[in-house]
Amino acid sequence: MVHTQQQNYENAAQEDRSAHRVKISIPATLRASGAKGYQTAVRDLSLSGFSATSMTRLHPGTYCWLTLPGMESLAAKVVWWDNGLVGAAFETLLSPIVLDAILVRWRGDGYSA
């Protein structure tokens, strides 16, 4: 059976949902497709996605870009929105090395998950 790149990503992202999600607080910018960006705080982070504050309702399937300090924007797709929080899946899985670097920087404890 031949899988497209998107199907492969979706399968990997679903598997990574059971991976360790790190509770964290990172100031960031979130911009939905066709909208102006706004300040947010990332609440948890994993290889496959994040949750963040979002006072604006974002509908599942909406493309968005998360910009963490000192990094390029990360493309993602909204999976859920609930009471001012949004959850999104990255278009491309984060590298474990990149995730570790973010965690070391923002947790400040030198521990990487």
Accessible surface in RSA format (square Angstrom, percent):
REM  Atomic radii and reference values for relative SASA: ProtOr
REM  Chains: A
REM  Algorithm: Lee & Richards
REM  Probe-radius: 1.40
REM  Slices: 20
REM RES _ NUM      All-atoms   Total-Side   Main-Chain    Non-polar    All polar
REM                ABS   REL    ABS   REL    ABS   REL    ABS   REL    ABS   REL
RES MET A   1   203.71 105.5 121.87  80.7  81.84 194.9  98.85  84.0 104.86 138.9
RES VAL A   2   142.38  93.7 118.08 106.9  24.30  58.6 121.90 105.9  20.48  55.6
RES HIS A   3    75.73  41.4  56.38  39.2  19.35  49.5  34.91  36.0  40.82  47.5
RES THR A   4    81.13  57.7  72.85  73.9   8.27  19.7  77.93 104.7   3.19   4.8
RES GLN A   5   159.94  89.4 148.82 108.8  11.12  26.5  53.62 114.1 106.32  80.6
RES GLN A   6    83.99  47.0  79.56  58.1   4.43  10.6  47.04 100.1  36.95  28.0
RES GLN A   7    80.10  44.8  79.13  57.8   0.96   2.3  22.16  47.2  57.94  43.9
RES ASN A   8    76.66  52.9  70.83  68.4   5.83  14.0  25.39  61.1  51.27  49.6
RES TYR A   9    31.42  14.7  25.63  14.6   5.79  15.1  30.90  23.2   0.52   0.6
RES GLU A  10    91.02  52.3  84.19  63.7   6.84  16.3  33.48  64.8  57.54  47.0
RES ASN A  11    76.49  52.8  72.85  70.4   3.64   8.8  21.39  51.5  55.10  53.3
RES ALA A  12    31.18  28.7  27.63  42.6   3.55   8.1  30.40  42.8   0.77   2.0
RES ALA A  13    11.21  10.3  11.15  17.2   0.06   0.1  11.21  15.8   0.00   0.0
RES GLN A  14   120.16  67.2 112.94  82.5   7.22  17.2  44.66  95.1  75.50  57.3
RES GLU A  15   127.03  72.9 113.56  85.9  13.47  32.1  48.27  93.4  78.77  64.3
RES ASP A  16    27.22  19.1  27.03  26.9   0.19   0.5   0.22   0.5  27.01  26.9
RES ARG A  17   117.35  49.3 102.93  52.5  14.42  34.3  28.18  38.5  89.17  54.0
RES SER A  18   106.43  89.9  67.24  89.7  39.19  90.3  55.91 119.0  50.52  70.8
RES ALA A  19    38.23  35.1  22.99  35.5  15.24  34.7  34.01  47.9   4.22  11.2
RES HIS A  20   124.22  67.9 103.44  71.9  20.78  53.2  78.49  80.9  45.74  53.2
RES ARG A  21    66.73  28.0  51.14  26.1  15.58  37.1  37.97  51.9  28.76  17.4
RES VAL A  22     5.25   3.5   4.03   3.6   1.22   2.9   5.25   4.6   0.00   0.0
RES LYS A  23   164.83  80.4 147.29  90.4  17.54  41.8 105.50  95.0  59.33  63.2
RES ILE A  24    18.12  10.3   2.99   2.2  15.13  36.5  12.71   9.2   5.41  14.7
RES SER A  25    69.89  59.1  53.38  71.2  16.50  38.0  34.02  72.4  35.87  50.2
RES ILE A  26     0.00   0.0   0.00   0.0   0.00   0.0   0.00   0.0   0.00   0.0
RES PRO A  27    70.42  51.3  67.75  61.8   2.67   9.7  69.81  57.6   0.61   3.8
RES ALA A  28     5.06   4.7   0.00   0.0   5.06  11.5   4.75   6.7   0.31   0.8
RES THR A  29    44.94  32.0  44.81  45.4   0.13   0.3  26.78  36.0  18.16  27.5
RES LEU A  30     0.19   0.1   0.19   0.1   0.00   0.0   0.19   0.1   0.00   0.0
RES ARG A  31    93.52  39.3  93.48  47.7   0.04   0.1  29.43  40.2  64.09  38.8
RES ALA A  32     7.52   6.9   7.48  11.5   0.04   0.1   7.48  10.5   0.04   0.1
RES SER A  33    63.99  54.1  44.58  59.5  19.41  44.7  11.14  23.7  52.85  74.0
RES GLY A  34    85.01 104.8   0.00   N/A  85.01 104.8  44.12 121.1  40.89  91.6
RES ALA A  35    50.67  46.6  35.39  54.6  15.28  34.8  44.54  62.7   6.13  16.2
RES LYS A  36   187.16  91.3 166.03 101.9  21.13  50.3 116.02 104.4  71.14  75.8
RES GLY A  37    26.39  32.5   0.00   N/A  26.39  32.5   7.44  20.4  18.95  42.4
RES TYR A  38    60.51  28.3  53.01  30.2   7.50  19.5  60.51  45.5   0.00   0.0
RES GLN A  39   139.60  78.1 119.61  87.4  19.99  47.6  66.00 140.5  73.61  55.8
RES THR A  40    11.99   8.5   0.05   0.0  11.95  28.5   6.10   8.2   5.89   8.9
RES ALA A  41    21.32  19.6  21.08  32.5   0.25   0.6  21.08  29.7   0.25   0.7
RES VAL A  42     0.00   0.0   0.00   0.0   0.00   0.0   0.00   0.0   0.00   0.0
RES ARG A  43    99.33  41.7  96.88  49.4   2.45   5.8  32.21  44.0  67.13  40.7
RES ASP A  44    16.22  11.4  16.22  16.1   0.00   0.0   0.36   0.8  15.86  15.8
RES LEU A  45     0.00   0.0   0.00   0.0   0.00   0.0   0.00   0.0   0.00   0.0
RES SER A  46     0.31   0.3   0.25   0.3   0.06   0.1   0.31   0.7   0.00   0.0
RES LEU A  47    41.07  22.9  40.31  28.8   0.76   1.9  40.31  28.3   0.76   2.0
RES SER A  48     3.04   2.6   2.67   3.6   0.37   0.9   1.01   2.1   2.03   2.8
RES GLY A  49     1.59   2.0   0.00   N/A   1.59   2.0   1.59   4.4   0.00   0.0
RES PHE A  50     3.60   1.8   0.18   0.1   3.42   8.9   0.40   0.2   3.20   9.2
RES SER A  51     9.99   8.4   9.99  13.3   0.00   0.0   5.24  11.2   4.75   6.7
RES ALA A  52     0.00   0.0   0.00   0.0   0.00   0.0   0.00   0.0   0.00   0.0
RES THR A  53    28.09  20.0  27.61  28.0   0.48   1.1  19.51  26.2   8.58  13.0
RES SER A  54     1.03   0.9   0.00   0.0   1.03   2.4   1.03   2.2   0.00   0.0
RES MET A  55   159.37  82.5 132.03  87.4  27.33  65.1 106.57  90.6  52.79  69.9
RES THR A  56    79.47  56.5  74.02  75.0   5.45  13.0  50.68  68.1  28.79  43.5
RES ARG A  57   135.70  57.0 120.46  61.4  15.24  36.3  32.63  44.6 103.07  62.5
RES LEU A  58    10.00   5.6   8.68   6.2   1.32   3.3   9.81   6.9   0.19   0.5
RES HIS A  59   111.97  61.2 111.05  77.2   0.92   2.4  72.79  75.0  39.18  45.6
RES PRO A  60    92.79  67.6  70.74  64.5  22.06  80.2  71.15  58.7  21.64 134.5
RES GLY A  61    35.74  44.1   0.00   N/A  35.74  44.1  22.47  61.7  13.27  29.7
RES THR A  62    37.29  26.5  28.81  29.2   8.48  20.2  22.62  30.4  14.67  22.2
RES TYR A  63    96.50  45.1  94.74  53.9   1.76   4.6  65.99  49.6  30.51  37.6
RES CYS A  64     1.10   0.8   0.76   0.9   0.33   0.8   0.00   0.0   1.10   1.2
RES TRP A  65    74.32  29.8  73.31  35.5   1.00   2.4  56.23  30.0  18.09  29.3
RES LEU A  66     0.00   0.0   0.00   0.0   0.00   0.0   0.00   0.0   0.00   0.0
RES THR A  67    45.92  32.7  43.55  44.1   2.37   5.6  34.48  46.3  11.44  17.3
RES LEU A  68     1.35   0.8   1.02   0.7   0.33   0.8   1.09   0.8   0.26   0.7
RES PRO A  69    45.31  33.0  32.00  29.2  13.31  48.4  43.98  36.3   1.32   8.2
RES GLY A  70    84.76 104.5   0.00   N/A  84.76 104.5  38.51 105.7  46.25 103.6
RES MET A  71    59.03  30.6  39.77  26.3  19.26  45.9  42.12  35.8  16.92  22.4
RES GLU A  72   154.31  88.6 141.92 107.4  12.39  29.5  62.33 120.6  91.97  75.1
RES SER A  73    59.64  50.4  36.02  48.1  23.63  54.4  15.18  32.3  44.47  62.3
RES LEU A  74    33.57  18.7  31.35  22.4   2.22   5.6  33.57  23.6   0.00   0.0
RES ALA A  75    36.17  33.3  27.60  42.6   8.57  19.5  27.60  38.9   8.57  22.7
RES ALA A  76     0.05   0.0   0.00   0.0   0.05   0.1   0.00   0.0   0.05   0.1
RES LYS A  77    74.18  36.2  74.18  45.5   0.00   0.0  31.54  28.4  42.64  45.4
RES VAL A  78     3.61   2.4   0.00   0.0   3.61   8.7   0.00   0.0   3.61   9.8
RES VAL A  79    76.18  50.1  61.63  55.8  14.55  35.1  65.02  56.5  11.15  30.2
RES TRP A  80    91.77  36.8  90.63  43.9   1.14   2.7  80.38  42.9  11.39  18.5
RES TRP A  81    50.99  20.5  31.00  15.0  19.99  46.9  31.00  16.5  19.99  32.4
RES ASP A  82    94.29  66.0  90.46  90.0   3.83   9.1  18.20  42.8  76.09  75.9
RES ASN A  83   138.86  95.8 110.38 106.7  28.48  68.6  19.99  48.1 118.87 114.9
RES GLY A  84     7.34   9.1   0.00   N/A   7.34   9.1   5.32  14.6   2.03   4.5
RES LEU A  85    69.69  38.8  69.69  49.9   0.00   0.0  69.69  48.9   0.00   0.0
RES VAL A  86     0.75   0.5   0.75   0.7   0.00   0.0   0.75   0.6   0.00   0.0
RES GLY A  87     2.27   2.8   0.00   N/A   2.27   2.8   2.27   6.2   0.00   0.0
RES ALA A  88     6.72   6.2   0.09   0.1   6.64  15.1   0.83   1.2   5.90  15.6
RES ALA A  89    24.40  22.4  22.87  35.3   1.53   3.5  24.06  33.9   0.34   0.9
RES PHE A  90     2.02   1.0   1.85   1.1   0.17   0.5   1.85   1.1   0.17   0.5
RES GLU A  91    59.25  34.0  45.97  34.8  13.28  31.6  18.36  35.5  40.89  33.4
RES THR A  92   108.14  76.9  98.74 100.1   9.39  22.4  70.59  94.8  37.55  56.8
RES LEU A  93    57.59  32.1  44.05  31.5  13.54  34.0  44.05  30.9  13.54  36.4
RES LEU A  94    12.24   6.8   6.61   4.7   5.63  14.1   8.51   6.0   3.72  10.0
RES SER A  95    47.57  40.2  37.61  50.2   9.97  23.0  35.66  75.9  11.91  16.7
RES PRO A  96    84.88  61.9  83.46  76.1   1.42   5.2  84.70  69.9   0.19   1.2
RES ILE A  97   140.48  79.9 138.05 102.8   2.43   5.9 139.47 100.4   1.01   2.8
RES VAL A  98    55.36  36.4  53.41  48.4   1.95   4.7  55.36  48.1   0.00   0.0
RES LEU A  99    14.36   8.0  14.36  10.3   0.00   0.0  14.36  10.1   0.00   0.0
RES ASP A 100    45.45  31.8  45.41  45.2   0.04   0.1  12.50  29.4  32.95  32.9
RES ALA A 101    61.65  56.7  48.12  74.3  13.53  30.8  56.69  79.8   4.96  13.1
RES ILE A 102     9.64   5.5   7.12   5.3   2.52   6.1   9.58   6.9   0.06   0.2
RES LEU A 103     0.00   0.0   0.00   0.0   0.00   0.0   0.00   0.0   0.00   0.0
RES VAL A 104    63.37  41.7  60.28  54.6   3.09   7.4  60.28  52.4   3.09   8.4
RES ARG A 105   137.74  57.8 110.11  56.1  27.64  65.8  52.64  71.9  85.10  51.6
RES TRP A 106    72.90  29.3  49.10  23.8  23.80  55.9  46.86  25.0  26.04  42.3
RES ARG A 107    66.62  28.0  35.52  18.1  31.09  74.0  26.53  36.3  40.09  24.3
RES GLY A 108    64.32  79.3   0.00   N/A  64.32  79.3  29.62  81.3  34.70  77.7
RES ASP A 109    89.58  62.8  53.76  53.5  35.82  84.7  40.89  96.2  48.70  48.6
RES GLY A 110    60.11  74.1   0.00   N/A  60.11  74.1  28.55  78.3  31.56  70.7
RES TYR A 111   131.56  61.4 126.19  71.8   5.38  14.0  93.23  70.1  38.33  47.2
RES SER A 112    50.10  42.3  34.54  46.1  15.56  35.8   3.86   8.2  46.24  64.8
RES ALA A 113    55.00  50.6   7.25  11.2  47.74 108.6  34.54  48.6  20.45  54.2
END  Absolute sums over single chains surface
CHAIN  1 A     6688.3       5346.5       1341.8       3839.2       2849.1
END  Absolute sums over all chains
TOTAL          6688.3       5346.5       1341.8       3839.2       2849.1
